[in-house]
Amino acid sequence: MLPTSLVGSRSQGNGALSPRDAARHTAGAKRYKYLRRLFHFRQMDFEFALWQMLYLFTSPQRVYRNFHYRKQTKDQWARDDPAFLVLLSIWLCVSTVGFGFVLDMGFFETVKLLLWVVFIDCVGVGLLIATLMWFISNKYLVKQQNRDYDVEWGYAFDVHLNAFYPLLVILHFIQLFFINYVIISDSVIGYFVGNTLWLIAIGYYIYVTFLGYSALPFLKNTVILLYPFALLIMLYLISLACGWNFTKMLCSFYKYRVK
């Protein structure tokens, strides 16, 4: 069973929200409530956020079923609890410190790497992808008969965070145990292991993203979000044939950025 909480809403006699309740459901009001809760840790449900992180690996469909429940009870698809974002930030910090240690970086270099990973790799790229997917889904994927519905930008960003978490664990945690002794070597096994981890991580990102948008009942043709798999597999095979080592290139890039 999913951890849930019921939230009642006042309505007028005809079933519509009262002006006061309607104001609470605006994007600005939801954003203000979300940001305000960032400074109230006791109001965050970290246990439920950990549950979501676990099931993003084992059964991501169950995570999105909870998004359905939130829509029914709170009239919004996006998270209203920043606990997941807080835990993800902690994961970013821990994994980045581990990355800096494996790459033999100094203290200040590790701090620079952390700032880059948080504000560029996660937040910056996330804002770009979320905005792009928000535009594409509302422009091309919404069913004609459901024009009263649209994809919330906050939900698009949540989908990115959901998909980014498994990618982060695979590339910034599991991969750490193989970098120095296997992956960055010049052997075939090195770039095979490294590139395979990249294939799994990005493939998982694509799949979880697809699940996020296919969970919305007013969208159509969401299967097109799986099409990048073909390009991903093609790039993977070309990398093996040419001997490209994506992890080695990433490590060189990170070392260059923190100089």
N, C-alpha and C positions, 0 to 999 in steps of 0.2 A: 504493500500500500504506500502511496505517496504521502509525505507530510504536507498537510494542507491547512488552510484557515479560511473561514467564511467571512466575507465582508458584505454587509447589507448596503443597500442604496435606496435612498428616498426617491419616490417618483410621484408625479402628479396623477390625477385620476385617469388620464388617457394613456398612462404607461410611459410617458416621456419624463426625462429627468427634469427636476426643478432647476431654475436658473442658478441657484447656489451650487447644486450638485454638478450641473453641467460645467461650471467654472472649475470645479475640482478635477474634471476629466480632460482639461486642455493639455496640450503638449508642454506648455510652460509650467503648469502646476505639477504635472508628473515629474518633470525634470527637476524642479525645485525640491520636491519631496525626496527624490532619489539622492540629490547632492547633499541635502540636509542630513540624511541618515548616514552619510559617510563619516560624520563626526560623532555618531552615537553607536558605539560598538555593541552596547547591550541590546540594541534594537535589531541587530543583524542575526540572521539564522545561519550560523557557520556550519552547524551539523547538516542542514539541508544542502548547503553549498558543497560540502564534502561529498554528500550523496550524489549530487549532480556530477562532480568530477569523476567519481568512480564509474558511474553509468555512462559517461561519455566514451569510455573505453569498452565497456561490456555490452551495453544496450542503449545507444543514444536515442532510440525511438522513445524510450520511457521518459527521457528528459523533456522531449518536446510535447509529450502528452500532458506534462505538468503545465507547459505554456498554454495549452488549450484550457486547462482548468482555471488558470489565472485570468484568461479572457472572459470566462463565464462569470467569475466571482468579482473581479476587479476592473473589468472593462478595459483591459490593456493586454497586449501580447508581450511587451517588453518587461524585463525584471523591474520590480520596485524595491528590491533589496540588494544593496551593493556588496553583500558578503562574498559573492563569487568573484567580483573584481578585486576585492581586498586579498583574498586567498591567491588569486592568480598573480597579483603583484608580488606577494611573498615568494611564490614559486619562481618568478622571474629573478628576484634578487638572489635566492639561494642557488639557482642553476647558473646564473651569470658569474657568481663568485667561484663556483666549481669550474666553470669554463676558463676564467682567468687563472685559476690555480693550475689547470691542466696545460694551459698555454704558457705558463711560467711568466705571467704578468705581474708587475709591481702593484702596490696599493692604488696609486693614482690612475694607473692604466686600467685597473679593474673597475674603478669608479666611473671612468669615462666610458668603458664598455657597458656598464650597467645603465648609464644614462642613454646611451645609443640604443640598447636593446629595448628599454622601456618606452622611450619617447619616439623612436623611429620605427623599430621593427614591430612593436606591438600597437602602440597608440596611433602613430602617424600612418602606418600602412593600414591599420584597422579603420581609421576614419576614411581613408581613401576607398578601401574596398566596400565598407558599409554604405558610403554615399553612392558609389557606383551601382551596387546591387539594389539599393533602395530606389534609385532612378530607373534601372532596367526593369525591375519587378513591377513597379507602378505603371511604367510606360508600356510594357509589352506583355506582361504575364497576367494582369488582372482580367478576370472574365468580364465580358461585356455586360452580362446581366447583373453584375455585382459592382457597379461603378461607385456605389456608396461606401465601399470598403477600400482601404489602402494599407500598404505595408508601413508600419511605423518605423521611423529611422532608428529609434532605440532598439527595436526588435532586430533590425539588420545588424546593428553593432553587437547585440547579444549573440547572434548567429556566428559572427566573426570570432567572438571570444570563446564560444563553445568549440569551434573548429580549431582555434589557435592553441587551446590547451593541450590536446593530444600531440599536436605538432611540436609544442614546446617540450613536452616530456620526452619524446622520441629523440629530437635533435639536440636538446640542451641538457639531457640527463642520461638516458640510456647510451647515447653515442659517446659520452665522456669516457666510458670504461674501455672504449676501443680505439680512441684517437691516437694516443701515443704509441701503442704497441701493434696496432693493426692498420688503421685507416690511412694515416699520413705516410705510411711506407710507400715505396715505389712499386710494390708488387701488385699483381693482378687481384689478389684477394683483398688488398687494401681498398682500392677504389670500388671493387664489387660490393664489399660490406657497407662502405660509406654511402655509395649511390643507392643501394637497396634500402637503407634506412631513410634516405631522402624520398625515395619512391613511396614507401609506406606512409611517411609523415604527410607528404603533400596529398597523396591519395586519400588519406583519412580526412584531411582538411576539406577536400572536394566533396567527399561523401557526407560528412556532417553538415556542410553547407547545404547540400541538396536536401537532406532530411529537414533542415530548418525551414526551407521555403516550400517544400512539398507538404509540410504540416499545415500550411495555411489553406483553408478550404476554398478561398475565393481566388486562388491562383491556378493557372492552367499551364500545360506544357513545361512543367518544372524539370522534366527529364533532360532538357537541354543543358541543365547545369552539370550533368555528368559527362557531357561531350569532351571537356578538357582531359578526361582520362586517356583518350586516344593520343593526344599530343604528349601527355606525360609519359606514357609507355614508350612512344617513339623516341622522345628525348632520352629516356633511360637507356634504351638499346643503343642509340648513337653514342652516348657517353661511354658505355662499355666497349664499344668498337673502337673508339678514338682514345680511350684511356684517360678521359677527363675524371678528375677527382673533385667532386663538388665540395666535400668537407675540407679538403686541403685549400681550395680556393677561398672558402669562407673564413678559415683560420687566418690566411694571409690578408684577407680584406679587413678582418677585425684588428689585426696587429697594425695594419696601416692606419686605420681610423683612430687608434688610441695613441699614436705617436705625438 
